[in-house]
Structures are given as structure tokens and as C-alpha cells.
Amino acid sequence: VDTSKLKGKVLGKFRNTYYDFPSEADYKGDNVALKDAQCRTIKNVPKEFHDRVCVQGSGTLLTGQTVSFNKRDCECASVCPRTNQKICFDALSPEKFPWGRGATGAPITPLLTVAADTGVLPLGTSVYIPEYEGMPVDDQGTRHDGCFIVQDRGTKVTGKHVDVFTGQEAVTRVWNSLVPSNQGVTVVLDSPKCQRAPIPTPLPSPPPERKRDRERRDRDRD
């Protein structure tokens, strides 16, 4: 990227990574309890799913319900292997929070939300990342404009680092193949390209339930 041609305040290179929205339907194995902040069991889920959602922050259950991070140091919760923390969750309305909740308390949106170190990029900051302009958004040929909003944070997201919320693992794979994690991307503030970014445009609800997911849910009810 030729930074001399960019309009706005160029902050330089940031580490880039991706995160998505795990679904319980994609996991199996021994169960552990997802706990809420009052130490009540929200649901017993496969440990592999717990170990993903405690890092990603939000996920969806077989019931269709959304769960999202509530607090750390929750003594009744199982240990999250990657962070060595005990996380409690909130059970959320899937209608209001189809993709989970960010650090602002508001819903997060795939390919618009990024997590960042809020000491570097405060919550609500609009950023333009030219490396992502033109990236695929859907199967209809829509291309990304490179604009994002800081709506989340994470314990592993520190310093000059942006973590793009893709929503689905399949999207993570596509974007990671085009702009690999840790390659480094350019972050620009006050870009005229991102006049729309302060007002998030809602994306469609999560994709329709797959046949495999329905079958697993039917077995779960039996």
C-alpha cells in the first residue's frame, strides 16, 4: 500500500487477525457447563465448543440461543485453556444479538466490527484498512469498502493489533487466504472513504440452519 496516496491520519502497520462466531452444532464430545454470572448453568455443551467460545467471546447454542461474554474470574466456570481464565456468559436474545455482543454492549456485525486495544483505538473509532478494500463479502459479488468500527476488545488484542470479526469460520478461511493473519495491515483514521462507517449497516441474520445442524438438534431433543 502506498501510504502517500491515503487521505486521513495514517497510523501505520497493525498486526491483523480474525475471529468468528462458533456454533455448538459443529462440536461434539464430553460436556462442560456454560455458567452465567450467578453460577447458574446456561447449558451443558461440548468442551471443544466451550474452549472456542471462551476465546471468541460469543457463540450460538443448539437451541438457537446466543451466549456472550459476561465476566472473567468466575469461580464456578471451567478454565479456558487458551487464556487460563474462568469465563461466565450471558444468554442473549438471538433476535437482538444474532452475532453476539461486543465490548460496547451493542450487537456486533460481521465484516464491520473489529476488536482492538482501546488504549490505541477507542471503542467507536471508525477505521479504514486499504488492504481489505475489495475483499469478498458475499456470493453475489459484493466487495468490502475497507471500513470498520472498533466495537470489541480482547485479552490477546494489545498494542497495534486489529482483530476482524468475520462471523463464520468459512469467511475467516477465505479472508485469511487473501490477507493472511499477521501479515500486517495499514490503519487509517478520518478517511473520507468511511463516511458511512459510524452508522453500521445491519447484515442479514445468520445463514439458514444446515441439515446436519437440524439433525443434531433433533437428536439433542430426543
Phi and psi in degrees as a GROMACS rama.xvg file:
@    title "Ramachandran Plot"
@    xaxis  label "Phi"
@    yaxis  label "Psi"
@TYPE xy
-85.8572  98.5546  ASP-2
-66.5943  -19.3989  THR-3
-67.7269  -18.708  SER-4
-96.5982  -2.01937  LYS-5
-85.3839  136.931  LEU-6
-98.0239  139.795  LYS-7
114.601  -170.764  GLY-8
-95.5419  108.701  LYS-9
-83.8178  118.318  VAL-10
-90.5716  -7.44175  LEU-11
96.2918  -163.439  GLY-12
-81.269  135.889  LYS-13
-122.028  147.73  PHE-14
-64.1317  141.379  ARG-15
-121.056  136.429  ASN-16
-142.273  177.733  THR-17
-133.796  149.621  TYR-18
-140.698  157.002  TYR-19
-137.689  -160.19  ASP-20
-125.471  88.5599  PHE-21
-64.2449  148.036  PRO-22
-114.249  132.323  SER-23
-56.1084  -31.2492  GLU-24
-60.5438  -20.5169  ALA-25
-90.3846  4.77093  ASP-26
-129.636  155.25  TYR-27
-148.932  174.891  LYS-28
117.975  -167.921  GLY-29
-62.2391  143.845  ASP-30
-94.2506  150.37  ASN-31
-132.727  161.851  VAL-32
-89.2567  133.347  ALA-33
-86.3961  122.676  LEU-34
-105.343  148.637  LYS-35
-93.3761  -178.208  ASP-36
-68.1689  -16.5066  ALA-37
-97.1613  12.3994  GLN-38
65.7653  22.8932  CYS-39
-87.126  146.456  ARG-40
-78.2996  120.611  THR-41
-74.778  -47.3543  ILE-42
-170.831  147.106  LYS-43
-83.5564  126.52  ASN-44
-131.521  159.845  VAL-45
-57.3717  139.788  PRO-46
-58.3406  -37.3577  LYS-47
-62.1368  -37.2298  GLU-48
-67.1246  -45.2672  PHE-49
-55.4626  -43.3584  HIS-50
-69.5517  -22.0898  ASP-51
-83.3233  -46.9217  ARG-52
-69.6324  -26.713  VAL-53
-72.2469  -18.1039  CYS-54
-94.2018  -44.8567  VAL-55
-72.6909  -29.1342  GLN-56
101.233  -29.5432  GLY-57
-145.009  158.231  SER-58
-168.182  176.308  GLY-59
-121.357  140.046  THR-60
-91.5056  167.216  LEU-61
-58.6054  -28.8205  LEU-62
-72.635  -10.4982  THR-63
94.5135  -9.45906  GLY-64
-74.357  148.138  GLN-65
-97.258  138.602  THR-66
-118.982  147.133  VAL-67
-146.182  153.682  SER-68
-50.3892  133.214  PHE-69
-110.132  -56.0433  ASN-70
-160.183  161.527  LYS-71
-93.2866  178.431  ARG-72
55.7198  43.4997  ASP-73
-97.2656  99.7896  CYS-74
-58.1084  -30.0133  GLU-75
-81.3378  -9.21578  CYS-76
-86.1668  157.562  ALA-77
-72.3423  152.706  SER-78
-72.9433  135.82  VAL-79
-83.8862  112.557  CYS-80
-58.5957  -37.7407  PRO-81
-73.1851  -33.7147  ARG-82
-108.295  -11.0736  THR-83
60.719  29.3491  ASN-84
-115.245  160.185  GLN-85
-107.721  116.133  LYS-86
-110.454  132.721  ILE-87
-104.396  155.241  CYS-88
-124.626  164.03  PHE-89
-108.316  141.714  ASP-90
-89.0353  122.961  ALA-91
-114.514  162.026  LEU-92
-71.717  122.757  SER-93
-67.3624  -21.7245  PRO-94
-71.7882  -41.9274  GLU-95
-82.6885  -33.824  LYS-96
-125.786  65.4794  PHE-97
-62.6546  -24.8705  PRO-98
-118.336  14.1054  TRP-99
95.6254  -173.805  GLY-100
-124.971  140.278  ARG-101
-96.2112  -172.566  GLY-102
-68.7219  -17.8692  ALA-103
-81.2192  -10.5618  THR-104
89.9126  -5.43666  GLY-105
-96.4949  162.232  ALA-106
-60.7094  148.129  PRO-107
-102.708  157.005  ILE-108
-128.541  127.291  THR-109
-57.1786  139.073  PRO-110
62.9683  17.0168  LEU-111
-127.18  -41.3042  LEU-112
-77.4563  135.828  THR-113
-127.373  148.269  VAL-114
-96.0756  144.764  ALA-115
-151.461  168.026  ALA-116
-74.594  113.044  ASP-117
-72.378  -7.01302  THR-118
-77.6979  -18.4237  GLY-119
-102.194  -47.1957  VAL-120
-127.442  101.245  LEU-121
-61.4427  154.248  PRO-122
-55.6707  138.169  LEU-123
92.2185  -6.22862  GLY-124
-69.987  131.871  THR-125
-88.828  130.55  SER-126
-128.891  147.004  VAL-127
-111.413  129.058  TYR-128
-123.126  99.9648  ILE-129
-60.7659  -29.4536  PRO-130
-61.5108  -23.9337  GLU-131
-94.6804  -7.02495  TYR-132
-66.9271  129.451  GLU-133
92.9694  -2.70457  GLY-134
-69.4646  148.803  MET-135
-67.8441  138.268  PRO-136
-107.024  -36.9795  VAL-137
-150.907  -175.11  ASP-138
-83.0139  -3.07355  ASP-139
-94.1424  5.75911  GLN-140
90.2617  7.13254  GLY-141
-65.5125  138.564  THR-142
-115.62  145.351  ARG-143
-75.0027  146.993  HIS-144
-92.8975  0.0517021  ASP-145
83.7162  6.44591  GLY-146
-102.946  137.989  CYS-147
-141.194  166.974  PHE-148
-128.758  135.704  ILE-149
-74.6448  107.657  VAL-150
-126.052  4.51414  GLN-151
-151.627  169.645  ASP-152
-148.103  172.567  ARG-153
-158.032  154.808  GLY-154
-63.5898  -27.9581  THR-155
-92.8794  -2.00297  LYS-156
-99.9938  96.8129  VAL-157
-132.919  150.484  THR-158
67.2956  -143.39  GLY-159
-84.2801  86.1154  LYS-160
-150.789  129.507  HIS-161
-121.165  133.813  VAL-162
-116.644  107.433  ASP-163
-83.1275  128.731  VAL-164
-84.7912  113.522  PHE-165
-94.4544  -20.905  THR-166
91.0512  -52.9253  GLY-167
-127.64  147.487  GLN-168
-59.6473  -35.7391  GLU-169
-63.2165  -38.6138  ALA-170
-69.0522  -39.1575  VAL-171
-56.3493  -44.5356  THR-172
-62.3694  -42.9009  ARG-173
-64.9362  -50.3461  VAL-174
-65.2385  -37.8537  TRP-175
-67.4546  -28.7082  ASN-176
-73.1339  -27.0151  SER-177
-92.3284  -41.5857  LEU-178
-129.346  90.5747  VAL-179
-60.9683  147.617  PRO-180
-54.3259  142.365  SER-181
69.6181  6.7916  ASN-182
-67.7006  -33.9838  GLN-183
99.1779  131.931  GLY-184
-132.909  159.446  VAL-185
-92.9643  128.766  THR-186
-108.829  129.027  VAL-187
-126.535  131.525  VAL-188
-97.7268  156.103  LEU-189
57.1387  36.21  ASP-190
-78.4297  134.426  SER-191
-65.0126  -15.8214  PRO-192
-70.1571  -17.7965  LYS-193
-113.739  36.0958  CYS-194
-65.1841  -25.6415  GLN-195
-81.8714  -18.2393  ARG-196
-63.0743  -33.2522  ALA-197
-62.8018  -18.7029  PRO-198
-113.812  97.3191  ILE-199
-59.7972  137.716  PRO-200
-95.187  114.215  THR-201
-59.7906  136.419  PRO-202
-90.6177  165.556  LEU-203
-58.8701  160.56  PRO-204
-61.0228  165.029  SER-205
-52.1712  153.258  PRO-206
-58.7593  154.912  PRO-207
-55.0776  151.053  PRO-208
-61.8918  133.521  GLU-209
-77.6566  156.428  ARG-210
-56.7485  -42.2743  LYS-211
-60.4597  -39.5581  ARG-212
-65.7758  -42.0049  ASP-213
-61.9384  -43.0012  ARG-214
-62.1986  -40.9559  GLU-215
-65.9567  -39.0417  ARG-216
-66.9089  -39.0322  ARG-217
-61.4078  -41.7791  ASP-218
-64.9374  -36.5694  ARG-219
-64.0449  -31.4549  ASP-220
-79.9712  -25.3659  ARG-221
